[in-house]
Amino acid sequence: MNVSSVGGVRFDANLIARYDGRGPRYTSYPTAPQFTDRFGADDYRKFALQSNASDRPLSLYIHIPFCQSLCYYCGCNKIVTRNQARVTRYLENLHAEIDMQSEFFSTSRQVEQLHFGGGTPTYLSDEQMAALFEKLTHSFSFAAPDEREFSIEVDPRTVTEASIETLTGLGFNRLSLGIQDFDHAVQVAVNRVQSKDSVATLMQAARGHDFKSISFDLIYGLPQQTTAGFDATLRSVIDMRPDRLAVYNYAHLPARFKGQRMIDANLIPSPETKLEILQLTIERLCDAGYCYVGMDHFALPGDDLVKARNDHTLQRNFQGYSTHKRCDLIGLGVSSISHVGDCFTQNAITTMEYEALLENGQLPVRKGLAIDDDDVLRADIIQSLMCYDNLRFAEFDDRYNISFRSYFANELGRLVPLAEDGLIDMSDDGIEVTAHGRLLMRNIAMMFDRHLDPAANGERFSKAI
């Protein structure tokens, strides 16, 4: 496998290897390393109150950090515990944060989007989940059921068919199932063993309860993975027919994530094998009728992600690709990130600090950033490239009252080598990302990042592929 074209993507192993550096995923711009502790809770309060003038709808992200066991590959903010007292204390503080945050936002601003992430959100009991949901519904104004996108990340090992019914009753209409790989040897190597049958049973239960969309998460580059083994996983996944798939590259960073030290680095597939697995994944999914949305996301043609891409309401945020572009995002829980008005904030990243702040009556904002007009412009450019594979100079001239070619003369110069390598087509009218360039979108977006420090990329960011 070296060169192939399918689904609007052209896979060239030599080109990918040449551009296989590290860089941001651009789930925000500016990216999280730019956040500073000089921006605190009082600053956030001011921006949040000012945002009510826009009357934009709201999106809520709730972080539940608890897990029953450690998945060795995981880089998320999580706590492996069976201590219910610890869970109870966290939830009490989360409820307190919801009370504090809800005071900043007008009741006319409806919550259209909600996402529970982790950790393992389904770690919570049905009673704890119901109480949390009741707190949210009493604190914020929820949109009508047919206007909501309410999703939750699910570990198939912790969910029963009865749990699926409970989630439906609470109002969730989207599920994201953590699969990673069905190969048993891989599952043992990363301490996450689950059967295909259990996943298929949950899929059937979710379909029976009319979930609008079901997504699978897969990871390539895990220990013990082979091209043949991942091919078998892909065939099983395609048979189950989830609406969406996110296929992530495993980033082995044991210095940052202690759990990864349990992985034998000698069992991680070679860079060449990883590229073979990625190429196979794109071919299998596109041949099966999935659309390549961008980066690591695939969806069936009728899914809302594809519709949002077509009608220009797609966005990149901290959950990856998402719909409802016009929402302000409020992050709740330890380490959660908010994007409200013209600011970003992140909560304290340890539960100890998060809980201490709340128990002292303080909002748990630990750092953040006020974005300026140039940041807004560059964020719009990066969104346009990463969501729609193009940008039109005249649109930005009109929207921001600039001359794009003059304003970004240096950036356009830096793009010339990428154009010569066939990643983009540049004309007097704009930039088009080519089939070659779609897999190297991060490299293209980096050309417009004025904050990027190439010397620090190896410490902060994962590889582009």
Secondary structure as UniProt FT lines:
FT   STRAND          3..6
FT   TURN            7..8
FT   STRAND          9..12
FT   HELIX           13..18
FT   HELIX           32..34
FT   TURN            37..38
FT   HELIX           41..51
FT   HELIX           52..54
FT   STRAND          58..64
FT   STRAND          66..67
FT   TURN            72..73
FT   STRAND          79..80
FT   HELIX           84..102
FT   TURN            103..104
FT   TURN            107..108
FT   STRAND          110..118
FT   HELIX           121..123
FT   HELIX           126..139
FT   STRAND          141..142
FT   HELIX           145..147
FT   STRAND          149..154
FT   HELIX           156..158
FT   HELIX           161..170
FT   STRAND          174..180
FT   HELIX           184..190
FT   HELIX           196..208
FT   TURN            209..210
FT   STRAND          213..220
FT   TURN            223..224
FT   HELIX           227..240
FT   STRAND          244..249
FT   TURN            254..256
FT   HELIX           258..262
FT   HELIX           265..267
FT   HELIX           271..287
FT   TURN            288..289
FT   STRAND          291..294
FT   TURN            295..296
FT   STRAND          297..299
FT   TURN            301..302
FT   HELIX           304..310
FT   TURN            311..312
FT   STRAND          315..317
FT   TURN            318..319
FT   STRAND          320..322
FT   TURN            325..326
FT   STRAND          328..332
FT   TURN            334..335
FT   STRAND          337..340
FT   TURN            341..342
FT   STRAND          343..347
FT   HELIX           351..359
FT   TURN            360..361
FT   STRAND          365..370
FT   HELIX           373..388
FT   STRAND          390..392
FT   HELIX           393..400
FT   HELIX           404..407
FT   HELIX           409..420
FT   TURN            421..422
FT   STRAND          424..426
FT   STRAND          430..433
FT   TURN            435..436
FT   HELIX           437..440
FT   HELIX           441..445
FT   HELIX           446..448
FT   TURN            450..451
FT   HELIX           454..456
FT   HELIX           457..460
//
